[in-house]
Amino acid sequence: MSNTTEIVQTLGQAELFNGLDEDTLTRIAKVSAIKTFGENDVLYGPGDDATDVFVLMSGRVRFLLDSSGRSRSSGSVMSSRKVFGWAALVPEHPHRVATAVCLELSKVIAVNGKKLLDILEANTGAGFLVMRRLTEVVARSFMDQK
């Protein structure tokens, strides 16, 4: 199976992209890459540039949000097909606001945020669906941190 095919299949099952047509998923796959991270690898931390949005293919990633800037041992744990790193889809705030750390060997799809926004702008139906779902992901992320 090619990387593009694997990415399209995974994106089609992810909460943010589920229901998008095959052509749109393929266009998104072409601006994406599969990356592997080891246990305890930090994908990003507060203040880092937000270039990519991530879809977890396998493994587990802990998402930590701490407004004081200190690390916390708690936080939400994401599993397969979850989307994180959504700051890459907010061009007005292109920096990370949280920490994402792998709890075990993890494989992710890194989608270039700027190129994804271009794709969604060209297809307003897909763009509306993804952005509506993004608001749900963002709201849930903050609610999980309470």
Secondary structure, DSSP 8 states (H G I E B T S, - for coil): --HHHHHHHHHHHSTTTTT--HHHHHHHHTTEEEEEE-TT-EEE-TTSB--EEEEEEES-EEEE--TTS---S--EEE-TT-EE-GGGG-TTS-B--SEEEESSSEEEEEEEHHHHHHHHHHSHHHHHHHHHHHHHHHHHHHHHT-
